[in-house]
């Protein structure tokens, strides 16, 4: 699927919030380097506060890193690059006063797509996510899963090479999450998009990703990269296969120590730190 | 089903409201016709009705209506323009919000109408002082709601729009305004009401013309029936305007 060409190059990116010495000073991300290959789906997974969302925001140009650089398609990132990158947020990023169709069209208007192309592209992307019948519904009239489909349609209509997804299914229930994951895998097999996907869910990461980048506890950096060799679209049976279980267990083992560290650093030393890792 | 029940409930509450008005009218009638309340203090509703018909037919109310309407329109437009403009710029910085929001809220809670004598000294007895006091009083609810509206736009929506390449103008037109509009509209409705109230009120205290002025003149000349006719007339206009503005607000909310 991937051609080996680098789509996103992350070069020793580090970030901290607040100044050193301040009470609110947080080192979110420590010296992280990573090449993301064109056409691959890379999952970022790690304990809470490990900086994976921070890294995603840096890639998307929504946040200027304290140190290091990110290159997208060979160009350094200094701000949002709406023609190269589309974003899907955790929730509530649809404009509530616009219908689904209007939301999709507004994205294209912002990106600068000629008006004449709006109708066809909106229709096409809404069909791709199975939401064509709900084009005239307002976000409040949709379920959480449908809202995320609408957000996905809006991002697809922008026809960017890169999709950044920040825990897009994080606010959904387990079943909806599963179905959306399967649909996403089918959808992505048809496009050649490069996707960076932040998640908390081990299963989701193994099911969707070509590679999973495991983050260490804060200040986070990529600790290990796990390769998932399984063609897209992924069959729902993949979840019950031994390969899946083995990969999931490997990922769990990698994450476990880091989660324990993250929990330990938040809680006072002692009981909570000792029990926190059990999950 | 649910809609029909809503409809029935709405009709029922309308009936109670109309019944209340009718009861007040009946009490008024009974007080003047049977209970011997002095007609100089409280004229008979039937007399008042005839006076009202006379006033409307003769068109004698027109000059005063024109004065009050002009004062009101100018005052409200001034308050709306300055309130939304100042409110928008204050809302652009959390620091300015922290400084100005409590200040505006504090001033809004004091009875500014007490400064009317000062306004009359500065702007004279004519329309200017009414416009000034009306604009001042309605400025505060408008500016407060504008700060609240623009200041509380969901950051996520702004980030999403920026990530898709929205320009400053597009962000304002397609995100900030629709997000803030419902809150601003409720401030405008309050501003509308208090502007009308303070202008009519200040006309009754110190003025040269206007509906409030006319009502006080009639009272001083003991022409109670005609005075009541004017009061009813003004009440009807303000009630109508309020219904109109509420409708407009509801429409703006639906679209916004």
Interface residues (C-beta under 8 A of the other chain):
Chain A: X60 X61 X62 X80 X82 X83 X85 X86 X87 X89 X92 X93 X95 X97 X98 X106 X107 X109 X110 X111 X112 X154 X158
Chain B: X154 X156 X157 X159 X160 X161 X162 X163 X164 X165 X166 X167 X170 X174 X175 X178 X179 X255 X256
